[in-house]
């Protein structure tokens, strides 16, 4: 009953005219960046961080939530109409959606994607509403050793799961850890890795790292591989809505996709790619129309799109309750919390309930807005695909420069942004994943603080890290993430 009362209070916050406006702005922005290939929610929120400093945290996070959900909706449009995923979670949608569009069923493909996103987003938000307070209560039981073990699990799982290889994942993670410890040590007051540069005494500004890697690095990468050919946009044909048979074939994949996407979104390294692939594989096995897969099966659009949106709500559970990011977008949202001097975790639910419950309530509102924005207005959104790439990315770069200059007013920060942008470009070229670096930068202060606190309470004994069942469980899971793939590979070779 307390949860429902808090949710109603959240709706009071989210339904104020100003917050409704920010929800609409976020939904429109999210849909737009989801449609534009190569621009995802992580990049958009990173760019918005410098310019939302003056906006209150409640309004800012309502807008960020709209961007997150909107990108999941918008990504399906480009997947279906030009066979180019707008963001990573829409890769599987392209397999069947584009075939449907070419067969004259583009309208049905877009409809099942939009309605499936709405159904999955609403159910997943309901699960978030009731799961988050329970996890937050359990989080009060965690000791410093448990929190340290949890960060170790996050580091290893993200480094192993993301990227082309484990080595590249860990190299990226260690770069992030190195950037995260620059500055004055909070316990000893001694400068670390500052190289005598006074501007680094406060550490590397997180906003600079985010904008550098996601804006500058991405722009350099796209520019180096730009071709002047124009993508062929398939015209939207067919009935404006789904037939009865389409509904019959879609509703079960929507529910199954939600059941897959939400729990996988909550685990480190889960992201949106894994649940969409699992959903597509499951639908292919369960479908009575197996011969249609690869030729335009509607189940291959409905299931992955539902899993995609459900995973977006899933990442908010560990983020809000434990302060643990499980994807690149979640890492940037955590950075946004820190930008406002807030630390997500169990205390956030008691110290700032207006923010938490206003954010959760806005997800319901944003979901409804996105359904209205996507179904009847898809023809307008497609026009965005006609924006020339050079002008689009030049505008993003100018916006990034203005944002960093407006926040810091420092030439050194601009130079650092350029240098880190080149690092981001090199990482993209050679297949080094960006998320481990981000999670390393963001979580290393928490990991270091909890480790030192645990060792101090145990009078320097390392065994204190293995004295609670929770820390042992987390460290055992981290060990499995680290060595299980190697063992399985050895067993497979031996077999």
JOUR-V757981 format. One record per backbone hydrogen bond with DSSP energy under -1.0 kcal/mol. NH is the residue of the N-H (numbers start at 0). CO is the residue of the C=O. E is the energy in kcal/mol with one decimal. If there is no record, write none. Layout:
NH | CO | E
NH | CO | E
This chain:
4 | 0 | -2.2
5 | 1 | -2.6
6 | 2 | -2.4
7 | 3 | -2.4
8 | 4 | -1.9
9 | 5 | -2.1
10 | 6 | -2.1
11 | 7 | -1.8
12 | 8 | -1.8
13 | 9 | -3.0
14 | 10 | -2.3
15 | 12 | -1.1
19 | 15 | -2.5
20 | 16 | -2.0
21 | 17 | -2.0
22 | 18 | -2.3
23 | 19 | -2.2
24 | 20 | -2.6
25 | 21 | -2.7
26 | 22 | -2.4
27 | 23 | -2.6
28 | 24 | -2.8
29 | 25 | -3.0
30 | 26 | -2.3
31 | 27 | -2.3
32 | 28 | -2.7
33 | 29 | -1.9
34 | 30 | -1.8
35 | 31 | -1.9
38 | 35 | -1.5
43 | 39 | -1.9
44 | 40 | -2.7
45 | 41 | -2.2
46 | 42 | -2.2
47 | 43 | -2.0
48 | 44 | -1.5
51 | 47 | -1.1
59 | 55 | -2.4
60 | 56 | -2.5
61 | 57 | -1.8
62 | 58 | -2.0
63 | 59 | -2.5
64 | 60 | -2.3
65 | 61 | -1.7
66 | 62 | -2.1
67 | 63 | -2.6
68 | 64 | -2.5
69 | 65 | -2.6
70 | 66 | -2.2
71 | 67 | -1.1
72 | 68 | -1.6
73 | 69 | -3.1
74 | 70 | -2.0
75 | 72 | -1.1
76 | 73 | -1.2
78 | 74 | -1.4
79 | 75 | -2.3
80 | 76 | -2.6
81 | 77 | -2.3
83 | 77 | -1.6
85 | 74 | -1.3
89 | 86 | -2.2
90 | 87 | -1.6
93 | 89 | -1.3
96 | 92 | -2.8
97 | 93 | -1.2
99 | 95 | -2.3
100 | 96 | -2.2
101 | 97 | -2.3
102 | 98 | -1.3
103 | 100 | -1.5
104 | 99 | -3.2
106 | 236 | -2.3
108 | 104 | -2.0
109 | 105 | -2.5
110 | 106 | -2.1
111 | 107 | -2.6
112 | 108 | -1.8
113 | 109 | -2.3
114 | 110 | -3.0
115 | 111 | -2.0
116 | 112 | -2.0
117 | 113 | -2.1
118 | 114 | -2.9
119 | 115 | -2.7
120 | 116 | -2.6
121 | 117 | -2.4
122 | 118 | -2.4
123 | 119 | -2.8
124 | 120 | -1.9
125 | 121 | -2.0
126 | 122 | -2.3
127 | 123 | -2.4
128 | 124 | -2.5
129 | 125 | -1.7
130 | 126 | -2.5
131 | 127 | -2.3
134 | 130 | -2.6
135 | 131 | -2.6
136 | 132 | -2.0
137 | 133 | -2.2
138 | 134 | -2.0
140 | 137 | -1.8
141 | 138 | -1.4
146 | 142 | -2.2
147 | 143 | -2.4
148 | 144 | -2.3
149 | 145 | -2.2
150 | 146 | -2.2
151 | 147 | -2.2
152 | 148 | -2.1
153 | 149 | -2.2
154 | 150 | -2.7
155 | 151 | -2.6
156 | 152 | -2.5
157 | 153 | -2.1
158 | 154 | -2.1
159 | 155 | -2.2
160 | 156 | -2.7
161 | 157 | -2.0
163 | 430 | -1.0
168 | 164 | -2.0
169 | 165 | -2.5
170 | 166 | -2.5
171 | 167 | -2.4
172 | 168 | -2.0
173 | 169 | -2.7
174 | 170 | -1.9
175 | 171 | -2.0
176 | 172 | -2.4
177 | 173 | -2.3
178 | 174 | -2.3
179 | 175 | -2.1
180 | 176 | -1.1
182 | 191 | -2.2
183 | 200 | -1.9
184 | 189 | -3.0
188 | 184 | -2.4
191 | 182 | -2.3
196 | 193 | -2.0
199 | 196 | -1.6
200 | 197 | -1.7
202 | 199 | -1.8
208 | 204 | -1.6
209 | 205 | -2.5
210 | 206 | -2.6
211 | 207 | -2.4
212 | 208 | -2.4
213 | 209 | -2.4
214 | 210 | -2.3
215 | 210 | -1.5
216 | 211 | -2.9
218 | 214 | -2.5
219 | 215 | -2.4
220 | 216 | -2.1
221 | 217 | -2.7
222 | 218 | -2.8
223 | 219 | -2.0
225 | 222 | -1.0
233 | 80 | -2.8
246 | 242 | -2.1
247 | 243 | -2.3
248 | 244 | -2.1
249 | 245 | -1.1
250 | 246 | -2.0
253 | 249 | -2.2
254 | 250 | -1.8
255 | 251 | -2.9
256 | 252 | -2.9
257 | 253 | -2.0
258 | 254 | -2.2
259 | 255 | -1.6
260 | 256 | -3.1
261 | 257 | -2.1
263 | 259 | -1.4
264 | 260 | -2.1
268 | 325 | -1.1
269 | 266 | -2.1
275 | 271 | -1.2
276 | 272 | -2.1
277 | 273 | -2.5
278 | 274 | -2.5
279 | 275 | -2.3
280 | 276 | -2.4
281 | 277 | -2.6
282 | 278 | -2.7
283 | 279 | -2.1
284 | 280 | -1.7
285 | 281 | -2.3
286 | 282 | -1.9
291 | 288 | -1.9
292 | 289 | -1.1
294 | 291 | -2.6
300 | 297 | -1.3
301 | 297 | -2.5
302 | 298 | -2.2
304 | 300 | -1.7
305 | 301 | -1.8
306 | 302 | -2.4
307 | 303 | -2.5
308 | 304 | -2.0
309 | 305 | -2.4
310 | 306 | -2.0
312 | 308 | -1.1
313 | 309 | -1.8
314 | 310 | -1.9
316 | 313 | -1.3
318 | 314 | -1.1
319 | 315 | -2.6
320 | 316 | -2.1
321 | 317 | -1.9
323 | 317 | -2.1
330 | 326 | -2.2
331 | 327 | -1.8
332 | 328 | -2.2
333 | 329 | -2.3
334 | 330 | -2.0
335 | 331 | -2.0
336 | 332 | -2.1
337 | 333 | -2.3
338 | 334 | -1.9
339 | 335 | -1.1
340 | 337 | -1.6
341 | 336 | -2.6
344 | 319 | -1.4
347 | 344 | -1.3
350 | 346 | -3.1
351 | 347 | -2.1
355 | 351 | -1.8
356 | 352 | -2.7
357 | 353 | -1.5
358 | 354 | -2.2
359 | 355 | -2.2
360 | 356 | -2.5
361 | 357 | -1.9
364 | 360 | -1.6
365 | 361 | -3.4
366 | 362 | -2.0
367 | 363 | -1.7
368 | 364 | -2.4
369 | 365 | -2.7
370 | 366 | -1.6
371 | 367 | -1.7
372 | 368 | -2.5
373 | 369 | -2.2
374 | 370 | -2.1
380 | 376 | -1.8
381 | 377 | -2.0
383 | 380 | -1.7
384 | 381 | -1.6
385 | 382 | -1.9
386 | 383 | -1.9
391 | 387 | -2.1
392 | 388 | -2.8
393 | 389 | -2.0
394 | 390 | -2.1
395 | 391 | -1.8
396 | 392 | -2.2
397 | 393 | -2.3
398 | 394 | -2.3
399 | 395 | -2.3
400 | 396 | -2.4
401 | 397 | -2.5
402 | 398 | -2.2
403 | 399 | -2.3
404 | 400 | -2.4
405 | 401 | -2.5
406 | 402 | -1.7
407 | 403 | -2.6
408 | 404 | -1.3
413 | 409 | -1.4
414 | 410 | -2.3
415 | 411 | -2.7
416 | 412 | -2.4
417 | 413 | -2.0
418 | 414 | -2.4
419 | 415 | -2.9
420 | 416 | -2.0
421 | 417 | -1.8
422 | 418 | -1.8
423 | 419 | -2.6
424 | 420 | -2.1
425 | 421 | -2.5
426 | 422 | -2.4
427 | 423 | -2.1
428 | 424 | -2.4
429 | 425 | -2.2
431 | 426 | -2.9
437 | 433 | -1.9
438 | 434 | -2.8
439 | 435 | -2.2
440 | 436 | -2.5
441 | 437 | -2.4
442 | 438 | -2.4
443 | 439 | -1.7
446 | 442 | -2.8
447 | 443 | -2.8
448 | 444 | -2.3
449 | 445 | -2.6
450 | 446 | -2.3
451 | 447 | -2.4
452 | 448 | -2.3
453 | 449 | -2.5
454 | 450 | -2.6
455 | 451 | -2.4
456 | 452 | -2.3
457 | 453 | -1.5
458 | 455 | -1.3
459 | 454 | -3.8
460 | 457 | -1.4
463 | 460 | -1.2
464 | 461 | -2.0
465 | 462 | -1.9
466 | 463 | -1.0
471 | 467 | -2.2
472 | 468 | -2.3
473 | 469 | -2.5
474 | 470 | -2.6
475 | 471 | -2.3
476 | 472 | -2.3
477 | 473 | -2.2
478 | 474 | -2.2
479 | 475 | -2.2
480 | 476 | -2.6
481 | 477 | -1.8
482 | 478 | -2.6
483 | 479 | -2.6
486 | 482 | -2.4
487 | 483 | -2.9
488 | 484 | -1.9
489 | 485 | -2.3
490 | 486 | -2.8
491 | 487 | -2.5
492 | 488 | -2.2
493 | 489 | -2.7
494 | 490 | -2.6
